[in-house]
Amino acid sequence: MTNTITILEDSLADLNWFQENSEELRGKYEEEFVAIKGRSIVAFGPDVEILFRKLKEKRINKNEVLIEFISPKNHIVIL
């Protein structure tokens, strides 16, 4: 249980970091998928398959990172 709580807390911290730094990240990674761990970008790619391949090459478990897409400025996504 403690491990699950730690993972959730780390993910929340990474999400907060992503939101706080979204403008700067957009300048570097616009229209890219990014993997975030420890409040930093550990891999990025134009699609999730490439992103997952890069994570595998770096021996980073894709289940232990936050994955976000950096959309263009003023781009609206309707879910």
Phi and psi restraints in degrees (range 20) as a CNS / XPLOR table:
assign (resid 1 and name C) (resid 2 and name N)
       (resid 2 and name CA) (resid 2 and name C) 1.0 -61.0 20.0 2
assign (resid 2 and name N) (resid 2 and name CA)
       (resid 2 and name C) (resid 3 and name N) 1.0 -40.6 20.0 2
assign (resid 2 and name C) (resid 3 and name N)
       (resid 3 and name CA) (resid 3 and name C) 1.0 -61.3 20.0 2
assign (resid 3 and name N) (resid 3 and name CA)
       (resid 3 and name C) (resid 4 and name N) 1.0 -41.6 20.0 2
assign (resid 3 and name C) (resid 4 and name N)
       (resid 4 and name CA) (resid 4 and name C) 1.0 -63.0 20.0 2
assign (resid 4 and name N) (resid 4 and name CA)
       (resid 4 and name C) (resid 5 and name N) 1.0 -42.7 20.0 2
assign (resid 4 and name C) (resid 5 and name N)
       (resid 5 and name CA) (resid 5 and name C) 1.0 -63.7 20.0 2
assign (resid 5 and name N) (resid 5 and name CA)
       (resid 5 and name C) (resid 6 and name N) 1.0 -42.0 20.0 2
assign (resid 5 and name C) (resid 6 and name N)
       (resid 6 and name CA) (resid 6 and name C) 1.0 -61.8 20.0 2
assign (resid 6 and name N) (resid 6 and name CA)
       (resid 6 and name C) (resid 7 and name N) 1.0 -44.1 20.0 2
assign (resid 6 and name C) (resid 7 and name N)
       (resid 7 and name CA) (resid 7 and name C) 1.0 -61.5 20.0 2
assign (resid 7 and name N) (resid 7 and name CA)
       (resid 7 and name C) (resid 8 and name N) 1.0 -43.4 20.0 2
assign (resid 7 and name C) (resid 8 and name N)
       (resid 8 and name CA) (resid 8 and name C) 1.0 -64.7 20.0 2
assign (resid 8 and name N) (resid 8 and name CA)
       (resid 8 and name C) (resid 9 and name N) 1.0 -41.8 20.0 2
assign (resid 8 and name C) (resid 9 and name N)
       (resid 9 and name CA) (resid 9 and name C) 1.0 -64.4 20.0 2
assign (resid 9 and name N) (resid 9 and name CA)
       (resid 9 and name C) (resid 10 and name N) 1.0 -41.9 20.0 2
assign (resid 9 and name C) (resid 10 and name N)
       (resid 10 and name CA) (resid 10 and name C) 1.0 -63.9 20.0 2
assign (resid 10 and name N) (resid 10 and name CA)
       (resid 10 and name C) (resid 11 and name N) 1.0 -42.0 20.0 2
assign (resid 10 and name C) (resid 11 and name N)
       (resid 11 and name CA) (resid 11 and name C) 1.0 -63.7 20.0 2
assign (resid 11 and name N) (resid 11 and name CA)
       (resid 11 and name C) (resid 12 and name N) 1.0 -40.9 20.0 2
assign (resid 11 and name C) (resid 12 and name N)
       (resid 12 and name CA) (resid 12 and name C) 1.0 -64.5 20.0 2
assign (resid 12 and name N) (resid 12 and name CA)
       (resid 12 and name C) (resid 13 and name N) 1.0 -41.9 20.0 2
assign (resid 12 and name C) (resid 13 and name N)
       (resid 13 and name CA) (resid 13 and name C) 1.0 -62.7 20.0 2
assign (resid 13 and name N) (resid 13 and name CA)
       (resid 13 and name C) (resid 14 and name N) 1.0 -40.9 20.0 2
assign (resid 13 and name C) (resid 14 and name N)
       (resid 14 and name CA) (resid 14 and name C) 1.0 -66.2 20.0 2
assign (resid 14 and name N) (resid 14 and name CA)
       (resid 14 and name C) (resid 15 and name N) 1.0 -39.9 20.0 2
assign (resid 14 and name C) (resid 15 and name N)
       (resid 15 and name CA) (resid 15 and name C) 1.0 -63.8 20.0 2
assign (resid 15 and name N) (resid 15 and name CA)
       (resid 15 and name C) (resid 16 and name N) 1.0 -43.6 20.0 2
assign (resid 15 and name C) (resid 16 and name N)
       (resid 16 and name CA) (resid 16 and name C) 1.0 -61.2 20.0 2
assign (resid 16 and name N) (resid 16 and name CA)
       (resid 16 and name C) (resid 17 and name N) 1.0 -43.1 20.0 2
assign (resid 16 and name C) (resid 17 and name N)
       (resid 17 and name CA) (resid 17 and name C) 1.0 -61.0 20.0 2
assign (resid 17 and name N) (resid 17 and name CA)
       (resid 17 and name C) (resid 18 and name N) 1.0 -43.8 20.0 2
assign (resid 17 and name C) (resid 18 and name N)
       (resid 18 and name CA) (resid 18 and name C) 1.0 -59.1 20.0 2
assign (resid 18 and name N) (resid 18 and name CA)
       (resid 18 and name C) (resid 19 and name N) 1.0 -46.9 20.0 2
assign (resid 18 and name C) (resid 19 and name N)
       (resid 19 and name CA) (resid 19 and name C) 1.0 -65.8 20.0 2
assign (resid 19 and name N) (resid 19 and name CA)
       (resid 19 and name C) (resid 20 and name N) 1.0 -39.6 20.0 2
assign (resid 19 and name C) (resid 20 and name N)
       (resid 20 and name CA) (resid 20 and name C) 1.0 -69.0 20.0 2
assign (resid 20 and name N) (resid 20 and name CA)
       (resid 20 and name C) (resid 21 and name N) 1.0 -26.8 20.0 2
assign (resid 20 and name C) (resid 21 and name N)
       (resid 21 and name CA) (resid 21 and name C) 1.0 -112.5 20.0 2
assign (resid 21 and name N) (resid 21 and name CA)
       (resid 21 and name C) (resid 22 and name N) 1.0 17.5 20.0 2
assign (resid 21 and name C) (resid 22 and name N)
       (resid 22 and name CA) (resid 22 and name C) 1.0 -59.9 20.0 2
assign (resid 22 and name N) (resid 22 and name CA)
       (resid 22 and name C) (resid 23 and name N) 1.0 -38.9 20.0 2
assign (resid 22 and name C) (resid 23 and name N)
       (resid 23 and name CA) (resid 23 and name C) 1.0 -66.6 20.0 2
assign (resid 23 and name N) (resid 23 and name CA)
       (resid 23 and name C) (resid 24 and name N) 1.0 -45.0 20.0 2
assign (resid 23 and name C) (resid 24 and name N)
       (resid 24 and name CA) (resid 24 and name C) 1.0 -64.4 20.0 2
assign (resid 24 and name N) (resid 24 and name CA)
       (resid 24 and name C) (resid 25 and name N) 1.0 -41.9 20.0 2
assign (resid 24 and name C) (resid 25 and name N)
       (resid 25 and name CA) (resid 25 and name C) 1.0 -65.0 20.0 2
assign (resid 25 and name N) (resid 25 and name CA)
       (resid 25 and name C) (resid 26 and name N) 1.0 -36.6 20.0 2
assign (resid 25 and name C) (resid 26 and name N)
       (resid 26 and name CA) (resid 26 and name C) 1.0 -59.8 20.0 2
assign (resid 26 and name N) (resid 26 and name CA)
       (resid 26 and name C) (resid 27 and name N) 1.0 -38.4 20.0 2
assign (resid 26 and name C) (resid 27 and name N)
       (resid 27 and name CA) (resid 27 and name C) 1.0 -63.6 20.0 2
assign (resid 27 and name N) (resid 27 and name CA)
       (resid 27 and name C) (resid 28 and name N) 1.0 -29.1 20.0 2
assign (resid 27 and name C) (resid 28 and name N)
       (resid 28 and name CA) (resid 28 and name C) 1.0 -98.5 20.0 2
assign (resid 28 and name N) (resid 28 and name CA)
       (resid 28 and name C) (resid 29 and name N) 1.0 -33.1 20.0 2
assign (resid 28 and name C) (resid 29 and name N)
       (resid 29 and name CA) (resid 29 and name C) 1.0 -127.4 20.0 2
assign (resid 29 and name N) (resid 29 and name CA)
       (resid 29 and name C) (resid 30 and name N) 1.0 25.8 20.0 2
assign (resid 29 and name C) (resid 30 and name N)
       (resid 30 and name CA) (resid 30 and name C) 1.0 -54.9 20.0 2
assign (resid 30 and name N) (resid 30 and name CA)
       (resid 30 and name C) (resid 31 and name N) 1.0 134.3 20.0 2
assign (resid 30 and name C) (resid 31 and name N)
       (resid 31 and name CA) (resid 31 and name C) 1.0 62.3 20.0 2
assign (resid 31 and name N) (resid 31 and name CA)
       (resid 31 and name C) (resid 32 and name N) 1.0 31.5 20.0 2
assign (resid 31 and name C) (resid 32 and name N)
       (resid 32 and name CA) (resid 32 and name C) 1.0 -122.5 20.0 2
assign (resid 32 and name N) (resid 32 and name CA)
       (resid 32 and name C) (resid 33 and name N) 1.0 152.5 20.0 2
assign (resid 32 and name C) (resid 33 and name N)
       (resid 33 and name CA) (resid 33 and name C) 1.0 -87.9 20.0 2
assign (resid 33 and name N) (resid 33 and name CA)
       (resid 33 and name C) (resid 34 and name N) 1.0 137.2 20.0 2
assign (resid 33 and name C) (resid 34 and name N)
       (resid 34 and name CA) (resid 34 and name C) 1.0 -124.0 20.0 2
assign (resid 34 and name N) (resid 34 and name CA)
       (resid 34 and name C) (resid 35 and name N) 1.0 146.8 20.0 2
assign (resid 34 and name C) (resid 35 and name N)
       (resid 35 and name CA) (resid 35 and name C) 1.0 -109.4 20.0 2
assign (resid 35 and name N) (resid 35 and name CA)
       (resid 35 and name C) (resid 36 and name N) 1.0 127.6 20.0 2
assign (resid 35 and name C) (resid 36 and name N)
       (resid 36 and name CA) (resid 36 and name C) 1.0 -117.5 20.0 2
assign (resid 36 and name N) (resid 36 and name CA)
       (resid 36 and name C) (resid 37 and name N) 1.0 131.3 20.0 2
assign (resid 36 and name C) (resid 37 and name N)
       (resid 37 and name CA) (resid 37 and name C) 1.0 -149.0 20.0 2
assign (resid 37 and name N) (resid 37 and name CA)
       (resid 37 and name C) (resid 38 and name N) 1.0 132.2 20.0 2
assign (resid 37 and name C) (resid 38 and name N)
       (resid 38 and name CA) (resid 38 and name C) 1.0 63.3 20.0 2
assign (resid 38 and name N) (resid 38 and name CA)
       (resid 38 and name C) (resid 39 and name N) 1.0 34.9 20.0 2
assign (resid 38 and name C) (resid 39 and name N)
       (resid 39 and name CA) (resid 39 and name C) 1.0 59.1 20.0 2
assign (resid 39 and name N) (resid 39 and name CA)
       (resid 39 and name C) (resid 40 and name N) 1.0 39.2 20.0 2
assign (resid 39 and name C) (resid 40 and name N)
       (resid 40 and name CA) (resid 40 and name C) 1.0 -152.4 20.0 2
assign (resid 40 and name N) (resid 40 and name CA)
       (resid 40 and name C) (resid 41 and name N) 1.0 158.8 20.0 2
assign (resid 40 and name C) (resid 41 and name N)
       (resid 41 and name CA) (resid 41 and name C) 1.0 -80.1 20.0 2
assign (resid 41 and name N) (resid 41 and name CA)
       (resid 41 and name C) (resid 42 and name N) 1.0 121.5 20.0 2
assign (resid 41 and name C) (resid 42 and name N)
       (resid 42 and name CA) (resid 42 and name C) 1.0 -101.9 20.0 2
assign (resid 42 and name N) (resid 42 and name CA)
       (resid 42 and name C) (resid 43 and name N) 1.0 -17.7 20.0 2
assign (resid 42 and name C) (resid 43 and name N)
       (resid 43 and name CA) (resid 43 and name C) 1.0 -166.3 20.0 2
assign (resid 43 and name N) (resid 43 and name CA)
       (resid 43 and name C) (resid 44 and name N) 1.0 158.5 20.0 2
assign (resid 43 and name C) (resid 44 and name N)
       (resid 44 and name CA) (resid 44 and name C) 1.0 -153.8 20.0 2
assign (resid 44 and name N) (resid 44 and name CA)
       (resid 44 and name C) (resid 45 and name N) 1.0 159.9 20.0 2
assign (resid 44 and name C) (resid 45 and name N)
       (resid 45 and name CA) (resid 45 and name C) 1.0 -172.1 20.0 2
assign (resid 45 and name N) (resid 45 and name CA)
       (resid 45 and name C) (resid 46 and name N) 1.0 163.6 20.0 2
assign (resid 45 and name C) (resid 46 and name N)
       (resid 46 and name CA) (resid 46 and name C) 1.0 -72.9 20.0 2
assign (resid 46 and name N) (resid 46 and name CA)
       (resid 46 and name C) (resid 47 and name N) 1.0 -17.3 20.0 2
assign (resid 46 and name C) (resid 47 and name N)
       (resid 47 and name CA) (resid 47 and name C) 1.0 -147.4 20.0 2
assign (resid 47 and name N) (resid 47 and name CA)
       (resid 47 and name C) (resid 48 and name N) 1.0 165.6 20.0 2
assign (resid 47 and name C) (resid 48 and name N)
       (resid 48 and name CA) (resid 48 and name C) 1.0 -68.5 20.0 2
assign (resid 48 and name N) (resid 48 and name CA)
       (resid 48 and name C) (resid 49 and name N) 1.0 -29.6 20.0 2
assign (resid 48 and name C) (resid 49 and name N)
       (resid 49 and name CA) (resid 49 and name C) 1.0 -62.4 20.0 2
assign (resid 49 and name N) (resid 49 and name CA)
       (resid 49 and name C) (resid 50 and name N) 1.0 -45.3 20.0 2
assign (resid 49 and name C) (resid 50 and name N)
       (resid 50 and name CA) (resid 50 and name C) 1.0 -66.1 20.0 2
assign (resid 50 and name N) (resid 50 and name CA)
       (resid 50 and name C) (resid 51 and name N) 1.0 -41.4 20.0 2
assign (resid 50 and name C) (resid 51 and name N)
       (resid 51 and name CA) (resid 51 and name C) 1.0 -59.5 20.0 2
assign (resid 51 and name N) (resid 51 and name CA)
       (resid 51 and name C) (resid 52 and name N) 1.0 -46.9 20.0 2
assign (resid 51 and name C) (resid 52 and name N)
       (resid 52 and name CA) (resid 52 and name C) 1.0 -62.6 20.0 2
assign (resid 52 and name N) (resid 52 and name CA)
       (resid 52 and name C) (resid 53 and name N) 1.0 -37.4 20.0 2
assign (resid 52 and name C) (resid 53 and name N)
       (resid 53 and name CA) (resid 53 and name C) 1.0 -63.6 20.0 2
assign (resid 53 and name N) (resid 53 and name CA)
       (resid 53 and name C) (resid 54 and name N) 1.0 -43.1 20.0 2
assign (resid 53 and name C) (resid 54 and name N)
       (resid 54 and name CA) (resid 54 and name C) 1.0 -64.1 20.0 2
assign (resid 54 and name N) (resid 54 and name CA)
       (resid 54 and name C) (resid 55 and name N) 1.0 -39.9 20.0 2
assign (resid 54 and name C) (resid 55 and name N)
       (resid 55 and name CA) (resid 55 and name C) 1.0 -62.8 20.0 2
assign (resid 55 and name N) (resid 55 and name CA)
       (resid 55 and name C) (resid 56 and name N) 1.0 -42.8 20.0 2
assign (resid 55 and name C) (resid 56 and name N)
       (resid 56 and name CA) (resid 56 and name C) 1.0 -62.0 20.0 2
assign (resid 56 and name N) (resid 56 and name CA)
       (resid 56 and name C) (resid 57 and name N) 1.0 -42.9 20.0 2
assign (resid 56 and name C) (resid 57 and name N)
       (resid 57 and name CA) (resid 57 and name C) 1.0 -60.1 20.0 2
assign (resid 57 and name N) (resid 57 and name CA)
       (resid 57 and name C) (resid 58 and name N) 1.0 -34.2 20.0 2
assign (resid 57 and name C) (resid 58 and name N)
       (resid 58 and name CA) (resid 58 and name C) 1.0 -88.0 20.0 2
assign (resid 58 and name N) (resid 58 and name CA)
       (resid 58 and name C) (resid 59 and name N) 1.0 1.5 20.0 2
assign (resid 58 and name C) (resid 59 and name N)
       (resid 59 and name CA) (resid 59 and name C) 1.0 58.5 20.0 2
assign (resid 59 and name N) (resid 59 and name CA)
       (resid 59 and name C) (resid 60 and name N) 1.0 41.9 20.0 2
assign (resid 59 and name C) (resid 60 and name N)
       (resid 60 and name CA) (resid 60 and name C) 1.0 -109.0 20.0 2
assign (resid 60 and name N) (resid 60 and name CA)
       (resid 60 and name C) (resid 61 and name N) 1.0 126.0 20.0 2
assign (resid 60 and name C) (resid 61 and name N)
       (resid 61 and name CA) (resid 61 and name C) 1.0 -69.3 20.0 2
assign (resid 61 and name N) (resid 61 and name CA)
       (resid 61 and name C) (resid 62 and name N) 1.0 122.7 20.0 2
assign (resid 61 and name C) (resid 62 and name N)
       (resid 62 and name CA) (resid 62 and name C) 1.0 -63.3 20.0 2
assign (resid 62 and name N) (resid 62 and name CA)
       (resid 62 and name C) (resid 63 and name N) 1.0 -18.5 20.0 2
assign (resid 62 and name C) (resid 63 and name N)
       (resid 63 and name CA) (resid 63 and name C) 1.0 -83.2 20.0 2
assign (resid 63 and name N) (resid 63 and name CA)
       (resid 63 and name C) (resid 64 and name N) 1.0 -4.7 20.0 2
assign (resid 63 and name C) (resid 64 and name N)
       (resid 64 and name CA) (resid 64 and name C) 1.0 -111.1 20.0 2
assign (resid 64 and name N) (resid 64 and name CA)
       (resid 64 and name C) (resid 65 and name N) 1.0 15.9 20.0 2
assign (resid 64 and name C) (resid 65 and name N)
       (resid 65 and name CA) (resid 65 and name C) 1.0 -126.9 20.0 2
assign (resid 65 and name N) (resid 65 and name CA)
       (resid 65 and name C) (resid 66 and name N) 1.0 158.5 20.0 2
assign (resid 65 and name C) (resid 66 and name N)
       (resid 66 and name CA) (resid 66 and name C) 1.0 -92.5 20.0 2
assign (resid 66 and name N) (resid 66 and name CA)
       (resid 66 and name C) (resid 67 and name N) 1.0 128.1 20.0 2
assign (resid 66 and name C) (resid 67 and name N)
       (resid 67 and name CA) (resid 67 and name C) 1.0 -112.3 20.0 2
assign (resid 67 and name N) (resid 67 and name CA)
       (resid 67 and name C) (resid 68 and name N) 1.0 127.0 20.0 2
assign (resid 67 and name C) (resid 68 and name N)
       (resid 68 and name CA) (resid 68 and name C) 1.0 -133.9 20.0 2
assign (resid 68 and name N) (resid 68 and name CA)
       (resid 68 and name C) (resid 69 and name N) 1.0 154.5 20.0 2
assign (resid 68 and name C) (resid 69 and name N)
       (resid 69 and name CA) (resid 69 and name C) 1.0 -105.1 20.0 2
assign (resid 69 and name N) (resid 69 and name CA)
       (resid 69 and name C) (resid 70 and name N) 1.0 132.5 20.0 2
assign (resid 69 and name C) (resid 70 and name N)
       (resid 70 and name CA) (resid 70 and name C) 1.0 -93.2 20.0 2
assign (resid 70 and name N) (resid 70 and name CA)
       (resid 70 and name C) (resid 71 and name N) 1.0 102.9 20.0 2
assign (resid 70 and name C) (resid 71 and name N)
       (resid 71 and name CA) (resid 71 and name C) 1.0 -82.3 20.0 2
assign (resid 71 and name N) (resid 71 and name CA)
       (resid 71 and name C) (resid 72 and name N) 1.0 156.2 20.0 2
assign (resid 71 and name C) (resid 72 and name N)
       (resid 72 and name CA) (resid 72 and name C) 1.0 -62.5 20.0 2
assign (resid 72 and name N) (resid 72 and name CA)
       (resid 72 and name C) (resid 73 and name N) 1.0 154.1 20.0 2
assign (resid 72 and name C) (resid 73 and name N)
       (resid 73 and name CA) (resid 73 and name C) 1.0 -60.4 20.0 2
assign (resid 73 and name N) (resid 73 and name CA)
       (resid 73 and name C) (resid 74 and name N) 1.0 142.6 20.0 2
assign (resid 73 and name C) (resid 74 and name N)
       (resid 74 and name CA) (resid 74 and name C) 1.0 63.3 20.0 2
assign (resid 74 and name N) (resid 74 and name CA)
       (resid 74 and name C) (resid 75 and name N) 1.0 18.4 20.0 2
assign (resid 74 and name C) (resid 75 and name N)
       (resid 75 and name CA) (resid 75 and name C) 1.0 -90.7 20.0 2
assign (resid 75 and name N) (resid 75 and name CA)
       (resid 75 and name C) (resid 76 and name N) 1.0 127.6 20.0 2
assign (resid 75 and name C) (resid 76 and name N)
       (resid 76 and name CA) (resid 76 and name C) 1.0 -106.7 20.0 2
assign (resid 76 and name N) (resid 76 and name CA)
       (resid 76 and name C) (resid 77 and name N) 1.0 129.2 20.0 2
assign (resid 76 and name C) (resid 77 and name N)
       (resid 77 and name CA) (resid 77 and name C) 1.0 -112.5 20.0 2
assign (resid 77 and name N) (resid 77 and name CA)
       (resid 77 and name C) (resid 78 and name N) 1.0 126.1 20.0 2
assign (resid 77 and name C) (resid 78 and name N)
       (resid 78 and name CA) (resid 78 and name C) 1.0 -107.6 20.0 2
assign (resid 78 and name N) (resid 78 and name CA)
       (resid 78 and name C) (resid 79 and name N) 1.0 121.3 20.0 2
